[in-house]
């Protein structure tokens, strides 16, 4: 039973990647959650015969082809590296965020030691904006549409906060708080863009 689970898991991964589908996209076609696809691809569980048949139809292959072990061609080192990177995307995302905050912390410490610049804490406000940009870039790279709205909304808010502090602290503009009024329509537009984009995926 374990063998058939692994065979099916490997075949689902192979054909899903061949058809350039994400786990979420395959799950949507099957009316299942992407967690179910993840379990099948890890070999933790096996889809029932009806779902196996539906999967075979999506990939335009026979059911026998889906449950049969095929000769595995050796991967090139570059392909293996890319596959490892893709499989560790959560770790890479976390490390990327930590690097942004590490750079901000180093800049804050060194500037605090060697200069008398006021309001150095604003470095961390700018770091949050940079972090949002990094997360958006990685979401685009991983083709993860589910976190897009959250990251775009975070970028809009952090950008507004960065602009506010820059103008208020360094140029002493008192009524700059009005910039936050613009946030409401911007966030609504971002949400509508996310909904429309999701429907056309």
N, C-alpha and C positions, 0 to 999 in steps of 0.2 A: 504493500500500500504506500509506503514511504517513497519507493522508487517511482511509482506513477505520479505521485504529487510533485516530485522534483522534475520529472519529464514534462508534465503539463506546465509547471512554473517556468521552466526554461523556454518552452515553446511560446507561451504567452508573452514573455519578455522579448523574445526574438522577433515575433511578428508585430508586436505593438511598436517596437522601435523601427521595424522595417516600414510600417505605415505612418511613422512619425506621429504617433498618438501619445499623449501623456496618460498617466493612470486616471486622472480626472476625466479626460475626454472619453476613454474607453468605458469608464464607469457610467458616464452619462448615456452612452449608446445602449448600455445593458440595463439601465435604470437601477444601478447598484451604487453603493458608496465607493469612493476611492480607497477607503480602508479595506474593503473586501478584495479589491484588485491587489492591493499591497500584500494581503495575507496569501492570496493565491500565488503571487510571484515569489514569495518567500518559501512557499511549500508548506505553510502552516495549516492550510485547509485546501480542500478540493471542491471546485464547483460541481453542482449536480449535472446530470447528463443533458438536461434541457439547456442550461446555461452554457455548457461546453459546446453544444450544437450552435447556439447563438454566436458564441465567440468565433467558431469556425466560419460561420457565414460572414461575419464582419471582416475576417481576414481572407475571405474567398478561398478557403482551403477545405479539405475534407475533415470530418471528425477524426478519422483514423490518423491523418497527418498531424493533428493537434495532440494526440495522446501517444504518439510513437516517438521514440528517441531517434534523433538524426545525428549524423556524423558532424561533430563540432570542428570547425576550421580554427586553426590557431590564430589568435588575435595578435596584431602588431603591438609593440610596446606603447606606442602613442595612443592607440585605441583603448588599451587597458588603463592607461593613465587618465584619459578622459572619462572613462566609465567610473573609475574610482572617485574622481572629482565630483561627478554628477551624483553618485551615491552618497557622498559626504557633504552634500550641499548645505545642510543645516549647520554642520561644524564650520564650514567655510564662511557662511553668513555671520555666525557668531564671532569668529576670529576677525573678520573684516570690521565689525562694529567695535570690537575691543581695540583694534589697531587705531581706529579713529580717535577713541577716547584716550588711548595711551599717548598719541601725538599731542592731543590737546593738553593733557596733564603735564607732559614734558615742557611744552611751550609755557604753560602757566608757572611751573616751578622755576625755570630759568629766567623768565622775565621778572618774576617776583624777586629773585636773588640779585639780578644785575641791573634792574631799572627801577624807577620810581613811578611807573605808569599806574594811574588810577583805574579802577574798574576792570582789573584783569580777569575777574570771574566771567566777564562777557565772552571770553574764549570758549567756555563750555556751552554757551548759547549758540555760538557759531558752529561748534562741533556737532550739536544736535541736528542742525540743517545739513551739514556734510554727511552725517550718518544716514539721514533719510535719503539723500541722493544715492549713496552706496547701496542701500537696501532696495531702492527702486531699480537700479542697474542690475542687481543680482536677481531680483524677481523677474525682470525681463529675460535675463539669461536662462533662468531655470524654467521659464514659461509658467510661472505660478500666478494665475490670475486671481486667486482667492485673497491674496494679501495686498493686491495692487491698490485698492481703495484706501486701506489703512495707511499704507506708506505714502501715498500721494496726499492724503488728508494731513498726515503728520508733517510732511514737507511744507505744505501751505501754511500750517499753524506756526511751525518753527521759523519759517522764513519771515512771517509777519512779526514774530517776537524779535528776531534778529534785527529787522529794519527799525522796529520800535526803539530798542535799546541803543542802536547806533545813532539814531537821530536825537533821542532824548538825552543820552549821556554826553555825547560828543558835540552836538550842535545846540543843545538846550532848547529844543522845540517842545513846547508844553502840550499842544493840542494834538500831538502825533497819535494819541490813543485812538483817534477816529479811524485809524487804519484798520482796526479790528472789525469795524462795521462791514468792510469789504469781504471779510472771511466768510460770512454767511452765504452770499450768492456763489462765491468761489467753491465752497464745500458742496453746495447743492449741485453745481455744474459738474464737479468731479464725480459725485455719486451717480448722476444721470449718465455721464460718459462711461462709467464702470458698468452700469446696467445694460446700456446699448451695446457695448463691446462684448459683454458676456453672451448676449443673445445671438450675436453674429459669429461667435466662435464655433 
